[in-house]
């Protein structure tokens, strides 16, 4: 899930609330600092993390809210992000 203020990701690594991470957008060659503001167990090894960007740049370069139907069924592959601990 993407928003102007951050994103939600599913990962196998654990992160505590308040942990600062980098979100990397490989297609754009950009990264941005974010902090973990929510986490949930998704399975035996997967965690859902809600990340809030630190800064006000429109990291995704998307108008929010996006127009209906702006993203097709492959939305996840269009906005791949990699989360790395700082």
Residue frames relative to the residue before (quaternion, step in Angstrom):
aa qw qx qy qz dx dy dz
X 1.0000 0.0000 0.0000 0.0000 0.00 0.00 0.00
X 0.1637 -0.7902 0.5866 0.0686 3.55 -0.98 0.90
X 0.0481 0.7614 -0.6464 -0.0090 3.54 -1.22 0.52
X 0.6685 -0.4774 0.3724 0.4319 3.54 -1.28 0.24
X 0.7463 0.4381 -0.2051 0.4572 3.58 1.09 -0.73
X 0.8055 -0.1428 0.1036 0.5658 3.59 1.23 -0.13
X 0.3375 -0.7161 0.5628 0.2377 3.53 -1.12 -0.70
X 0.3045 -0.6801 0.6174 0.2521 3.52 -1.39 0.09
X 0.0573 -0.7981 0.5998 -0.0057 3.55 -0.89 0.98
X 0.2746 -0.7006 0.6255 0.2061 3.53 -1.32 0.36
X 0.0888 0.8052 -0.5777 0.1004 3.56 -0.76 1.02
X 0.5093 -0.6422 0.4762 0.3185 3.57 -1.27 0.24
X 0.6254 0.5385 -0.3460 0.4462 3.59 1.20 -0.26
X 0.4030 -0.6873 0.5475 0.2558 3.53 -1.19 0.58
X 0.0051 0.7724 -0.6351 -0.0070 3.54 -1.19 0.57
X 0.4047 -0.7092 0.5237 0.2430 3.55 -0.96 0.85
X 0.6137 -0.5157 0.4365 0.4086 3.54 -1.25 0.43
X 0.7818 0.3082 -0.2476 0.4823 3.55 -0.97 0.89
X 0.4815 0.6610 -0.4449 0.3650 3.61 1.24 -0.22
X 0.2957 -0.7393 0.5750 0.1881 3.58 -0.95 0.85
X 0.0417 -0.7891 0.6120 -0.0328 3.54 -1.00 0.99
X 0.3848 -0.6504 0.5792 0.3057 3.55 -1.34 0.05
X 0.1887 -0.7170 0.6564 0.1393 3.56 -1.08 0.77
X 0.1385 -0.8041 0.5768 0.0385 3.56 -0.71 1.10
X 0.1755 -0.7563 0.6252 0.0794 3.56 -0.93 0.98
X 0.2811 -0.8216 0.4685 0.1626 3.62 0.09 1.29
X 0.6429 0.5463 -0.3363 0.4185 3.61 0.93 -0.80
X 0.7432 0.3636 -0.2063 0.5224 3.59 1.09 -0.67
X 0.3769 -0.7336 0.4858 0.2892 3.58 1.22 -0.29
X 0.5402 0.6118 -0.3897 0.4266 3.59 1.15 0.65
X 0.0817 -0.7642 0.6342 0.0844 3.53 -1.28 0.39
X 0.0777 -0.7851 0.6134 0.0356 3.54 -1.25 0.45
X 0.4719 -0.6566 0.5103 0.2928 3.55 -1.09 0.74
X 0.0162 0.7728 -0.6335 0.0352 3.53 -1.16 0.75
X 0.2545 -0.7419 0.5911 0.1884 3.56 -1.28 0.26
X 0.4954 -0.6367 0.5057 0.3057 3.55 -1.18 0.68
X 0.0785 -0.8213 0.5651 0.0078 3.58 -0.67 1.14
X 0.7801 0.0629 -0.0469 0.6207 3.59 1.30 -0.19
X 0.0296 0.7842 -0.6198 -0.0036 3.56 -1.13 0.60
X 0.0317 -0.7837 0.6203 0.0049 3.53 -1.21 0.64
X 0.4752 -0.6400 0.5207 0.3057 3.54 -1.18 0.62
X 0.1900 -0.8047 0.5581 0.0707 3.57 -0.80 1.09
X 0.7755 -0.0779 0.0866 0.6205 3.58 1.23 -0.41
X 0.7574 -0.3705 0.2477 0.4772 3.56 -1.18 -0.32
X 0.8124 0.1822 -0.1037 0.5442 3.61 1.08 -0.58
X 0.6670 0.5103 -0.3013 0.4515 3.62 1.24 -0.15
X 0.1199 -0.7753 0.6187 0.0428 3.51 -1.15 0.78
X 0.2914 -0.7064 0.6123 0.2028 3.55 -1.13 0.68
X 0.0695 -0.7998 0.5962 0.0080 3.56 -0.82 1.01
X 0.2136 -0.7246 0.6389 0.1450 3.55 -0.98 0.89
X 0.1185 -0.8101 0.5741 0.0087 3.54 -0.73 1.15
X 0.1907 -0.7633 0.6105 0.0912 3.54 -0.98 0.94
X 0.4306 -0.7121 0.4898 0.2599 3.57 -0.74 1.05
X 0.2876 -0.6973 0.6274 0.1933 3.53 -1.20 0.65
X 0.7009 0.3382 -0.2866 0.5587 3.56 -0.16 1.30
X 0.4377 -0.7363 0.4688 0.2154 3.55 -1.23 0.27
X 0.3769 0.7317 -0.4880 0.2904 3.60 1.23 0.18
X 0.4190 -0.6614 0.5523 0.2862 3.59 -1.12 0.67
X 0.2336 -0.8465 0.4663 0.1066 3.54 0.39 1.34
X 0.7295 0.4414 -0.2429 0.4627 3.59 0.89 -0.92
X 0.2860 -0.7696 0.5126 0.2512 3.61 1.25 -0.39
X 0.4684 0.6270 -0.4535 0.4265 3.55 0.98 1.00
X 0.4051 -0.6545 0.5672 0.2929 3.57 -1.09 0.67
X 0.1508 -0.7963 0.5818 0.0687 3.57 -0.85 0.97
X 0.5173 -0.3031 -0.7941 0.0999 1.49 -1.63 1.85
X 0.5357 -0.6168 0.4555 0.3538 3.60 -1.10 0.61
X 0.5748 -0.5865 0.4251 0.3808 3.60 -1.10 0.55
X 0.6273 -0.5439 0.3878 0.4004 3.61 -1.11 0.60
X 0.8289 0.2073 -0.1754 0.4890 3.56 -0.98 0.90
X 0.3664 0.7597 -0.4749 0.2511 3.60 1.24 0.21
X 0.7676 0.2589 -0.1505 0.5667 3.58 1.11 -0.61
X 0.3754 -0.7389 0.5230 0.1992 3.52 -0.92 0.96
X 0.7721 -0.3628 0.2509 0.4574 3.56 -1.27 -0.23
X 0.6969 0.4487 -0.2779 0.4856 3.62 1.20 -0.34
X 0.1359 0.8428 -0.5097 0.1068 3.57 1.14 0.62
X 0.6540 0.5317 -0.3308 0.4245 3.60 0.86 -0.89
X 0.6899 0.4683 -0.3000 0.4633 3.60 0.93 -0.77
X 0.6168 0.5426 -0.3466 0.4529 3.60 1.20 -0.41
X 0.7931 0.2280 -0.0963 0.5565 3.59 1.13 -0.57
X 0.0868 0.8111 -0.5668 0.1155 3.54 0.71 1.10
X 0.0138 0.7899 -0.6129 -0.0160 3.55 -0.93 0.77
X 0.2462 -0.7394 0.6120 0.1343 3.51 -1.18 0.65
X 0.1962 -0.7833 0.5815 0.0997 3.57 -0.83 0.97
X 0.0244 -0.7976 0.6020 -0.0281 3.55 -0.82 1.05
X 0.4793 -0.6374 0.5152 0.3139 3.57 -0.99 0.82
X 0.4478 -0.6806 0.5118 0.2726 3.52 -1.12 0.73
